[in-house]
């Protein structure tokens, strides 16, 4: 596979290399680095670049959640050993 092959088709077409660069830039914007454990609220961050690609390409792991109860967020973060919250 060539890094310039199309990764996404549609109104905006991006190469695999462009998608990876975009995800790494987004990880830096979100403060996600290698070794992080990232809790992501899927409603607050619906873009797969945010909830999947940015953490993975940065070397982080993901705890993807939907319908997070704010009253239980701290306990969930502690139980999952979360270092970054995207909520």
Phi and psi restraints in degrees (range 20) as a CNS / XPLOR table:
assign (resid 1 and name C) (resid 2 and name N)
       (resid 2 and name CA) (resid 2 and name C) 1.0 -89.6 20.0 2
assign (resid 2 and name N) (resid 2 and name CA)
       (resid 2 and name C) (resid 3 and name N) 1.0 139.0 20.0 2
assign (resid 2 and name C) (resid 3 and name N)
       (resid 3 and name CA) (resid 3 and name C) 1.0 -61.4 20.0 2
assign (resid 3 and name N) (resid 3 and name CA)
       (resid 3 and name C) (resid 4 and name N) 1.0 -15.7 20.0 2
assign (resid 3 and name C) (resid 4 and name N)
       (resid 4 and name CA) (resid 4 and name C) 1.0 -95.7 20.0 2
assign (resid 4 and name N) (resid 4 and name CA)
       (resid 4 and name C) (resid 5 and name N) 1.0 -0.5 20.0 2
assign (resid 4 and name C) (resid 5 and name N)
       (resid 5 and name CA) (resid 5 and name C) 1.0 -61.0 20.0 2
assign (resid 5 and name N) (resid 5 and name CA)
       (resid 5 and name C) (resid 6 and name N) 1.0 150.9 20.0 2
assign (resid 5 and name C) (resid 6 and name N)
       (resid 6 and name CA) (resid 6 and name C) 1.0 -67.8 20.0 2
assign (resid 6 and name N) (resid 6 and name CA)
       (resid 6 and name C) (resid 7 and name N) 1.0 132.3 20.0 2
assign (resid 6 and name C) (resid 7 and name N)
       (resid 7 and name CA) (resid 7 and name C) 1.0 -102.3 20.0 2
assign (resid 7 and name N) (resid 7 and name CA)
       (resid 7 and name C) (resid 8 and name N) 1.0 -32.5 20.0 2
assign (resid 7 and name C) (resid 8 and name N)
       (resid 8 and name CA) (resid 8 and name C) 1.0 -134.9 20.0 2
assign (resid 8 and name N) (resid 8 and name CA)
       (resid 8 and name C) (resid 9 and name N) 1.0 130.9 20.0 2
assign (resid 8 and name C) (resid 9 and name N)
       (resid 9 and name CA) (resid 9 and name C) 1.0 -106.1 20.0 2
assign (resid 9 and name N) (resid 9 and name CA)
       (resid 9 and name C) (resid 10 and name N) 1.0 159.2 20.0 2
assign (resid 9 and name C) (resid 10 and name N)
       (resid 10 and name CA) (resid 10 and name C) 1.0 133.5 20.0 2
assign (resid 10 and name N) (resid 10 and name CA)
       (resid 10 and name C) (resid 11 and name N) 1.0 -156.7 20.0 2
assign (resid 10 and name C) (resid 11 and name N)
       (resid 11 and name CA) (resid 11 and name C) 1.0 -60.2 20.0 2
assign (resid 11 and name N) (resid 11 and name CA)
       (resid 11 and name C) (resid 12 and name N) 1.0 -33.6 20.0 2
assign (resid 11 and name C) (resid 12 and name N)
       (resid 12 and name CA) (resid 12 and name C) 1.0 -119.9 20.0 2
assign (resid 12 and name N) (resid 12 and name CA)
       (resid 12 and name C) (resid 13 and name N) 1.0 115.5 20.0 2
assign (resid 12 and name C) (resid 13 and name N)
       (resid 13 and name CA) (resid 13 and name C) 1.0 -99.8 20.0 2
assign (resid 13 and name N) (resid 13 and name CA)
       (resid 13 and name C) (resid 14 and name N) 1.0 130.1 20.0 2
assign (resid 13 and name C) (resid 14 and name N)
       (resid 14 and name CA) (resid 14 and name C) 1.0 -126.1 20.0 2
assign (resid 14 and name N) (resid 14 and name CA)
       (resid 14 and name C) (resid 15 and name N) 1.0 147.9 20.0 2
assign (resid 14 and name C) (resid 15 and name N)
       (resid 15 and name CA) (resid 15 and name C) 1.0 -80.2 20.0 2
assign (resid 15 and name N) (resid 15 and name CA)
       (resid 15 and name C) (resid 16 and name N) 1.0 165.6 20.0 2
assign (resid 15 and name C) (resid 16 and name N)
       (resid 16 and name CA) (resid 16 and name C) 1.0 -58.0 20.0 2
assign (resid 16 and name N) (resid 16 and name CA)
       (resid 16 and name C) (resid 17 and name N) 1.0 -42.8 20.0 2
assign (resid 16 and name C) (resid 17 and name N)
       (resid 17 and name CA) (resid 17 and name C) 1.0 -63.1 20.0 2
assign (resid 17 and name N) (resid 17 and name CA)
       (resid 17 and name C) (resid 18 and name N) 1.0 -41.9 20.0 2
assign (resid 17 and name C) (resid 18 and name N)
       (resid 18 and name CA) (resid 18 and name C) 1.0 -65.3 20.0 2
assign (resid 18 and name N) (resid 18 and name CA)
       (resid 18 and name C) (resid 19 and name N) 1.0 -39.2 20.0 2
assign (resid 18 and name C) (resid 19 and name N)
       (resid 19 and name CA) (resid 19 and name C) 1.0 -64.3 20.0 2
assign (resid 19 and name N) (resid 19 and name CA)
       (resid 19 and name C) (resid 20 and name N) 1.0 -43.7 20.0 2
assign (resid 19 and name C) (resid 20 and name N)
       (resid 20 and name CA) (resid 20 and name C) 1.0 -63.9 20.0 2
assign (resid 20 and name N) (resid 20 and name CA)
       (resid 20 and name C) (resid 21 and name N) 1.0 -43.5 20.0 2
assign (resid 20 and name C) (resid 21 and name N)
       (resid 21 and name CA) (resid 21 and name C) 1.0 -63.2 20.0 2
assign (resid 21 and name N) (resid 21 and name CA)
       (resid 21 and name C) (resid 22 and name N) 1.0 -42.6 20.0 2
assign (resid 21 and name C) (resid 22 and name N)
       (resid 22 and name CA) (resid 22 and name C) 1.0 -61.0 20.0 2
assign (resid 22 and name N) (resid 22 and name CA)
       (resid 22 and name C) (resid 23 and name N) 1.0 -44.2 20.0 2
assign (resid 22 and name C) (resid 23 and name N)
       (resid 23 and name CA) (resid 23 and name C) 1.0 -65.6 20.0 2
assign (resid 23 and name N) (resid 23 and name CA)
       (resid 23 and name C) (resid 24 and name N) 1.0 -40.3 20.0 2
assign (resid 23 and name C) (resid 24 and name N)
       (resid 24 and name CA) (resid 24 and name C) 1.0 -67.4 20.0 2
assign (resid 24 and name N) (resid 24 and name CA)
       (resid 24 and name C) (resid 25 and name N) 1.0 -38.8 20.0 2
assign (resid 24 and name C) (resid 25 and name N)
       (resid 25 and name CA) (resid 25 and name C) 1.0 -62.9 20.0 2
assign (resid 25 and name N) (resid 25 and name CA)
       (resid 25 and name C) (resid 26 and name N) 1.0 -41.9 20.0 2
assign (resid 25 and name C) (resid 26 and name N)
       (resid 26 and name CA) (resid 26 and name C) 1.0 -66.7 20.0 2
assign (resid 26 and name N) (resid 26 and name CA)
       (resid 26 and name C) (resid 27 and name N) 1.0 -38.7 20.0 2
assign (resid 26 and name C) (resid 27 and name N)
       (resid 27 and name CA) (resid 27 and name C) 1.0 -59.0 20.0 2
assign (resid 27 and name N) (resid 27 and name CA)
       (resid 27 and name C) (resid 28 and name N) 1.0 -42.8 20.0 2
assign (resid 27 and name C) (resid 28 and name N)
       (resid 28 and name CA) (resid 28 and name C) 1.0 -63.2 20.0 2
assign (resid 28 and name N) (resid 28 and name CA)
       (resid 28 and name C) (resid 29 and name N) 1.0 -42.0 20.0 2
assign (resid 28 and name C) (resid 29 and name N)
       (resid 29 and name CA) (resid 29 and name C) 1.0 -61.7 20.0 2
assign (resid 29 and name N) (resid 29 and name CA)
       (resid 29 and name C) (resid 30 and name N) 1.0 -37.7 20.0 2
assign (resid 29 and name C) (resid 30 and name N)
       (resid 30 and name CA) (resid 30 and name C) 1.0 -83.7 20.0 2
assign (resid 30 and name N) (resid 30 and name CA)
       (resid 30 and name C) (resid 31 and name N) 1.0 -8.5 20.0 2
assign (resid 30 and name C) (resid 31 and name N)
       (resid 31 and name CA) (resid 31 and name C) 1.0 77.6 20.0 2
assign (resid 31 and name N) (resid 31 and name CA)
       (resid 31 and name C) (resid 32 and name N) 1.0 27.1 20.0 2
assign (resid 31 and name C) (resid 32 and name N)
       (resid 32 and name CA) (resid 32 and name C) 1.0 -96.9 20.0 2
assign (resid 32 and name N) (resid 32 and name CA)
       (resid 32 and name C) (resid 33 and name N) 1.0 127.3 20.0 2
assign (resid 32 and name C) (resid 33 and name N)
       (resid 33 and name CA) (resid 33 and name C) 1.0 -129.8 20.0 2
assign (resid 33 and name N) (resid 33 and name CA)
       (resid 33 and name C) (resid 34 and name N) 1.0 170.6 20.0 2
assign (resid 33 and name C) (resid 34 and name N)
       (resid 34 and name CA) (resid 34 and name C) 1.0 -55.5 20.0 2
assign (resid 34 and name N) (resid 34 and name CA)
       (resid 34 and name C) (resid 35 and name N) 1.0 135.7 20.0 2
assign (resid 34 and name C) (resid 35 and name N)
       (resid 35 and name CA) (resid 35 and name C) 1.0 89.4 20.0 2
assign (resid 35 and name N) (resid 35 and name CA)
       (resid 35 and name C) (resid 36 and name N) 1.0 -11.2 20.0 2
assign (resid 35 and name C) (resid 36 and name N)
       (resid 36 and name CA) (resid 36 and name C) 1.0 -66.8 20.0 2
assign (resid 36 and name N) (resid 36 and name CA)
       (resid 36 and name C) (resid 37 and name N) 1.0 154.9 20.0 2
assign (resid 36 and name C) (resid 37 and name N)
       (resid 37 and name CA) (resid 37 and name C) 1.0 -117.3 20.0 2
assign (resid 37 and name N) (resid 37 and name CA)
       (resid 37 and name C) (resid 38 and name N) 1.0 113.1 20.0 2
assign (resid 37 and name C) (resid 38 and name N)
       (resid 38 and name CA) (resid 38 and name C) 1.0 -107.3 20.0 2
assign (resid 38 and name N) (resid 38 and name CA)
       (resid 38 and name C) (resid 39 and name N) 1.0 118.2 20.0 2
assign (resid 38 and name C) (resid 39 and name N)
       (resid 39 and name CA) (resid 39 and name C) 1.0 -89.4 20.0 2
assign (resid 39 and name N) (resid 39 and name CA)
       (resid 39 and name C) (resid 40 and name N) 1.0 123.6 20.0 2
assign (resid 39 and name C) (resid 40 and name N)
       (resid 40 and name CA) (resid 40 and name C) 1.0 -121.1 20.0 2
assign (resid 40 and name N) (resid 40 and name CA)
       (resid 40 and name C) (resid 41 and name N) 1.0 127.2 20.0 2
assign (resid 40 and name C) (resid 41 and name N)
       (resid 41 and name CA) (resid 41 and name C) 1.0 -84.7 20.0 2
assign (resid 41 and name N) (resid 41 and name CA)
       (resid 41 and name C) (resid 42 and name N) 1.0 110.9 20.0 2
assign (resid 41 and name C) (resid 42 and name N)
       (resid 42 and name CA) (resid 42 and name C) 1.0 -61.3 20.0 2
assign (resid 42 and name N) (resid 42 and name CA)
       (resid 42 and name C) (resid 43 and name N) 1.0 -27.5 20.0 2
assign (resid 42 and name C) (resid 43 and name N)
       (resid 43 and name CA) (resid 43 and name C) 1.0 -74.2 20.0 2
assign (resid 43 and name N) (resid 43 and name CA)
       (resid 43 and name C) (resid 44 and name N) 1.0 -37.5 20.0 2
assign (resid 43 and name C) (resid 44 and name N)
       (resid 44 and name CA) (resid 44 and name C) 1.0 -77.6 20.0 2
assign (resid 44 and name N) (resid 44 and name CA)
       (resid 44 and name C) (resid 45 and name N) 1.0 -28.1 20.0 2
assign (resid 44 and name C) (resid 45 and name N)
       (resid 45 and name CA) (resid 45 and name C) 1.0 -129.5 20.0 2
assign (resid 45 and name N) (resid 45 and name CA)
       (resid 45 and name C) (resid 46 and name N) 1.0 74.1 20.0 2
assign (resid 45 and name C) (resid 46 and name N)
       (resid 46 and name CA) (resid 46 and name C) 1.0 -76.0 20.0 2
assign (resid 46 and name N) (resid 46 and name CA)
       (resid 46 and name C) (resid 47 and name N) 1.0 -15.6 20.0 2
assign (resid 46 and name C) (resid 47 and name N)
       (resid 47 and name CA) (resid 47 and name C) 1.0 -74.5 20.0 2
assign (resid 47 and name N) (resid 47 and name CA)
       (resid 47 and name C) (resid 48 and name N) 1.0 125.0 20.0 2
assign (resid 47 and name C) (resid 48 and name N)
       (resid 48 and name CA) (resid 48 and name C) 1.0 -62.2 20.0 2
assign (resid 48 and name N) (resid 48 and name CA)
       (resid 48 and name C) (resid 49 and name N) 1.0 -19.6 20.0 2
assign (resid 48 and name C) (resid 49 and name N)
       (resid 49 and name CA) (resid 49 and name C) 1.0 -63.1 20.0 2
assign (resid 49 and name N) (resid 49 and name CA)
       (resid 49 and name C) (resid 50 and name N) 1.0 -40.4 20.0 2
assign (resid 49 and name C) (resid 50 and name N)
       (resid 50 and name CA) (resid 50 and name C) 1.0 -73.9 20.0 2
assign (resid 50 and name N) (resid 50 and name CA)
       (resid 50 and name C) (resid 51 and name N) 1.0 -48.3 20.0 2
assign (resid 50 and name C) (resid 51 and name N)
       (resid 51 and name CA) (resid 51 and name C) 1.0 -90.4 20.0 2
assign (resid 51 and name N) (resid 51 and name CA)
       (resid 51 and name C) (resid 52 and name N) 1.0 -9.6 20.0 2
assign (resid 51 and name C) (resid 52 and name N)
       (resid 52 and name CA) (resid 52 and name C) 1.0 -129.1 20.0 2
assign (resid 52 and name N) (resid 52 and name CA)
       (resid 52 and name C) (resid 53 and name N) 1.0 -62.9 20.0 2
assign (resid 52 and name C) (resid 53 and name N)
       (resid 53 and name CA) (resid 53 and name C) 1.0 -68.8 20.0 2
assign (resid 53 and name N) (resid 53 and name CA)
       (resid 53 and name C) (resid 54 and name N) 1.0 -45.5 20.0 2
assign (resid 53 and name C) (resid 54 and name N)
       (resid 54 and name CA) (resid 54 and name C) 1.0 -58.6 20.0 2
assign (resid 54 and name N) (resid 54 and name CA)
       (resid 54 and name C) (resid 55 and name N) 1.0 -52.1 20.0 2
assign (resid 54 and name C) (resid 55 and name N)
       (resid 55 and name CA) (resid 55 and name C) 1.0 -61.5 20.0 2
assign (resid 55 and name N) (resid 55 and name CA)
       (resid 55 and name C) (resid 56 and name N) 1.0 -43.8 20.0 2
assign (resid 55 and name C) (resid 56 and name N)
       (resid 56 and name CA) (resid 56 and name C) 1.0 -65.5 20.0 2
assign (resid 56 and name N) (resid 56 and name CA)
       (resid 56 and name C) (resid 57 and name N) 1.0 -44.0 20.0 2
assign (resid 56 and name C) (resid 57 and name N)
       (resid 57 and name CA) (resid 57 and name C) 1.0 -70.2 20.0 2
assign (resid 57 and name N) (resid 57 and name CA)
       (resid 57 and name C) (resid 58 and name N) 1.0 -24.8 20.0 2
assign (resid 57 and name C) (resid 58 and name N)
       (resid 58 and name CA) (resid 58 and name C) 1.0 -78.5 20.0 2
assign (resid 58 and name N) (resid 58 and name CA)
       (resid 58 and name C) (resid 59 and name N) 1.0 -14.5 20.0 2
assign (resid 58 and name C) (resid 59 and name N)
       (resid 59 and name CA) (resid 59 and name C) 1.0 93.1 20.0 2
assign (resid 59 and name N) (resid 59 and name CA)
       (resid 59 and name C) (resid 60 and name N) 1.0 22.4 20.0 2
assign (resid 59 and name C) (resid 60 and name N)
       (resid 60 and name CA) (resid 60 and name C) 1.0 -102.5 20.0 2
assign (resid 60 and name N) (resid 60 and name CA)
       (resid 60 and name C) (resid 61 and name N) 1.0 167.4 20.0 2
assign (resid 60 and name C) (resid 61 and name N)
       (resid 61 and name CA) (resid 61 and name C) 1.0 -109.7 20.0 2
assign (resid 61 and name N) (resid 61 and name CA)
       (resid 61 and name C) (resid 62 and name N) 1.0 162.7 20.0 2
assign (resid 61 and name C) (resid 62 and name N)
       (resid 62 and name CA) (resid 62 and name C) 1.0 -122.9 20.0 2
assign (resid 62 and name N) (resid 62 and name CA)
       (resid 62 and name C) (resid 63 and name N) 1.0 136.9 20.0 2
assign (resid 62 and name C) (resid 63 and name N)
       (resid 63 and name CA) (resid 63 and name C) 1.0 -116.4 20.0 2
assign (resid 63 and name N) (resid 63 and name CA)
       (resid 63 and name C) (resid 64 and name N) 1.0 97.6 20.0 2
assign (resid 63 and name C) (resid 64 and name N)
       (resid 64 and name CA) (resid 64 and name C) 1.0 -89.4 20.0 2
assign (resid 64 and name N) (resid 64 and name CA)
       (resid 64 and name C) (resid 65 and name N) 1.0 126.4 20.0 2
assign (resid 64 and name C) (resid 65 and name N)
       (resid 65 and name CA) (resid 65 and name C) 1.0 -128.9 20.0 2
assign (resid 65 and name N) (resid 65 and name CA)
       (resid 65 and name C) (resid 66 and name N) 1.0 151.0 20.0 2
assign (resid 65 and name C) (resid 66 and name N)
       (resid 66 and name CA) (resid 66 and name C) 1.0 -127.3 20.0 2
assign (resid 66 and name N) (resid 66 and name CA)
       (resid 66 and name C) (resid 67 and name N) 1.0 147.2 20.0 2
assign (resid 66 and name C) (resid 67 and name N)
       (resid 67 and name CA) (resid 67 and name C) 1.0 56.9 20.0 2
assign (resid 67 and name N) (resid 67 and name CA)
       (resid 67 and name C) (resid 68 and name N) 1.0 49.1 20.0 2
assign (resid 67 and name C) (resid 68 and name N)
       (resid 68 and name CA) (resid 68 and name C) 1.0 -67.2 20.0 2
assign (resid 68 and name N) (resid 68 and name CA)
       (resid 68 and name C) (resid 69 and name N) 1.0 130.0 20.0 2
assign (resid 68 and name C) (resid 69 and name N)
       (resid 69 and name CA) (resid 69 and name C) 1.0 -83.6 20.0 2
assign (resid 69 and name N) (resid 69 and name CA)
       (resid 69 and name C) (resid 70 and name N) 1.0 113.2 20.0 2
assign (resid 69 and name C) (resid 70 and name N)
       (resid 70 and name CA) (resid 70 and name C) 1.0 -55.0 20.0 2
assign (resid 70 and name N) (resid 70 and name CA)
       (resid 70 and name C) (resid 71 and name N) 1.0 -30.0 20.0 2
assign (resid 70 and name C) (resid 71 and name N)
       (resid 71 and name CA) (resid 71 and name C) 1.0 -70.1 20.0 2
assign (resid 71 and name N) (resid 71 and name CA)
       (resid 71 and name C) (resid 72 and name N) 1.0 -21.2 20.0 2
assign (resid 71 and name C) (resid 72 and name N)
       (resid 72 and name CA) (resid 72 and name C) 1.0 -108.5 20.0 2
assign (resid 72 and name N) (resid 72 and name CA)
       (resid 72 and name C) (resid 73 and name N) 1.0 4.3 20.0 2
assign (resid 72 and name C) (resid 73 and name N)
       (resid 73 and name CA) (resid 73 and name C) 1.0 -62.2 20.0 2
assign (resid 73 and name N) (resid 73 and name CA)
       (resid 73 and name C) (resid 74 and name N) 1.0 -46.0 20.0 2
assign (resid 73 and name C) (resid 74 and name N)
       (resid 74 and name CA) (resid 74 and name C) 1.0 -62.3 20.0 2
assign (resid 74 and name N) (resid 74 and name CA)
       (resid 74 and name C) (resid 75 and name N) 1.0 -43.9 20.0 2
assign (resid 74 and name C) (resid 75 and name N)
       (resid 75 and name CA) (resid 75 and name C) 1.0 -65.0 20.0 2
assign (resid 75 and name N) (resid 75 and name CA)
       (resid 75 and name C) (resid 76 and name N) 1.0 -40.8 20.0 2
assign (resid 75 and name C) (resid 76 and name N)
       (resid 76 and name CA) (resid 76 and name C) 1.0 -64.1 20.0 2
assign (resid 76 and name N) (resid 76 and name CA)
       (resid 76 and name C) (resid 77 and name N) 1.0 -43.8 20.0 2
assign (resid 76 and name C) (resid 77 and name N)
       (resid 77 and name CA) (resid 77 and name C) 1.0 -61.7 20.0 2
assign (resid 77 and name N) (resid 77 and name CA)
       (resid 77 and name C) (resid 78 and name N) 1.0 -42.6 20.0 2
assign (resid 77 and name C) (resid 78 and name N)
       (resid 78 and name CA) (resid 78 and name C) 1.0 -64.2 20.0 2
assign (resid 78 and name N) (resid 78 and name CA)
       (resid 78 and name C) (resid 79 and name N) 1.0 -46.2 20.0 2
assign (resid 78 and name C) (resid 79 and name N)
       (resid 79 and name CA) (resid 79 and name C) 1.0 -62.6 20.0 2
assign (resid 79 and name N) (resid 79 and name CA)
       (resid 79 and name C) (resid 80 and name N) 1.0 -35.6 20.0 2
assign (resid 79 and name C) (resid 80 and name N)
       (resid 80 and name CA) (resid 80 and name C) 1.0 -90.6 20.0 2
assign (resid 80 and name N) (resid 80 and name CA)
       (resid 80 and name C) (resid 81 and name N) 1.0 -0.8 20.0 2
assign (resid 80 and name C) (resid 81 and name N)
       (resid 81 and name CA) (resid 81 and name C) 1.0 56.8 20.0 2
assign (resid 81 and name N) (resid 81 and name CA)
       (resid 81 and name C) (resid 82 and name N) 1.0 46.8 20.0 2
assign (resid 81 and name C) (resid 82 and name N)
       (resid 82 and name CA) (resid 82 and name C) 1.0 -76.6 20.0 2
assign (resid 82 and name N) (resid 82 and name CA)
       (resid 82 and name C) (resid 83 and name N) 1.0 137.3 20.0 2
assign (resid 82 and name C) (resid 83 and name N)
       (resid 83 and name CA) (resid 83 and name C) 1.0 -110.2 20.0 2
assign (resid 83 and name N) (resid 83 and name CA)
       (resid 83 and name C) (resid 84 and name N) 1.0 -18.0 20.0 2
assign (resid 83 and name C) (resid 84 and name N)
       (resid 84 and name CA) (resid 84 and name C) 1.0 -137.1 20.0 2
assign (resid 84 and name N) (resid 84 and name CA)
       (resid 84 and name C) (resid 85 and name N) 1.0 133.4 20.0 2
assign (resid 84 and name C) (resid 85 and name N)
       (resid 85 and name CA) (resid 85 and name C) 1.0 -113.3 20.0 2
assign (resid 85 and name N) (resid 85 and name CA)
       (resid 85 and name C) (resid 86 and name N) 1.0 128.4 20.0 2
assign (resid 85 and name C) (resid 86 and name N)
       (resid 86 and name CA) (resid 86 and name C) 1.0 -114.8 20.0 2
assign (resid 86 and name N) (resid 86 and name CA)
       (resid 86 and name C) (resid 87 and name N) 1.0 89.3 20.0 2
